[in-house]
Amino acid sequence: MPPTPGDYDLRDLRRLADPNRETPAEFEDGGEQLPASPDDVLRHSQHEELVRLQSQFSTAGALPEKPYLDGLPDRYGAEVVVFEWLDFLINKAGFENTGNALEYYEEVGWLTERTREDLREYMRGFSEVESFDPDKPGPADLDVNDHVLSLVYIARLASV
């Protein structure tokens, strides 16, 4: 009979999952719970939200098919989500990289061409109010966590 997950030591499972992860010495003795990194906490909360949104679709009868977002919802709450999402992308990656990310999301089937164009229209509003700040760091590339967060935003908008 195979062992149940509860039979494993949590520290061993974490080492197996990520052998390069450094474990602080004070947590090696087994007396303390290992701390989660901020990235782990963020990733976990994003995963939980995607599962919750997926379950909403499941109870409605079927899981969503690609493209997940075939148009922007016409509600005030949805517009707030769009602004929050674009604000995050633009502040992290700049306008050009945000546009590239939206094209990528269209290519992988997360949103339609029309939705991408609508989002680009919203971006024009950001460019009108953005001012140059010499102390602000330049645009950064988006990483996997950023794309997962974008998928969370897309799922939020698709569930409206």
WOWORA-V272819 format. One record per backbone hydrogen bond with DSSP energy under -1.0 kcal/mol. CO is the residue of the C=O (numbers start at 1). NH is the residue of the N-H. If there is no record, write none. Layout:
BEGIN
[[CO & NH] [CO & NH]]
END
This chain:
BEGIN
[[4 & 7] [5 & 8] [9 & 13] [10 & 14] [11 & 15] [12 & 16] [13 & 17] [14 & 18] [18 & 21] [24 & 27] [25 & 28] [37 & 41] [38 & 42] [39 & 43] [40 & 44] [41 & 45] [42 & 46] [43 & 47] [44 & 48] [45 & 49] [46 & 50] [47 & 51] [48 & 52] [49 & 53] [50 & 54] [51 & 55] [52 & 56] [53 & 57] [54 & 58] [55 & 59] [57 & 62] [58 & 61] [69 & 112] [75 & 79] [76 & 80] [77 & 81] [78 & 82] [79 & 83] [80 & 84] [81 & 85] [82 & 86] [83 & 87] [84 & 88] [85 & 89] [86 & 90] [87 & 91] [88 & 92] [89 & 93] [90 & 94] [92 & 140] [94 & 98] [95 & 99] [96 & 100] [97 & 101] [98 & 102] [99 & 103] [100 & 104] [101 & 105] [102 & 106] [103 & 107] [104 & 108] [105 & 110] [105 & 111] [106 & 109] [109 & 68] [110 & 69] [112 & 116] [113 & 117] [114 & 118] [115 & 119] [116 & 120] [117 & 121] [118 & 122] [119 & 123] [120 & 124] [123 & 127] [124 & 128] [126 & 130] [133 & 136] [143 & 147] [144 & 148] [145 & 149] [146 & 150] [147 & 151] [148 & 152] [149 & 153] [150 & 154] [151 & 155] [152 & 156] [153 & 157] [154 & 158] [155 & 159]]
END
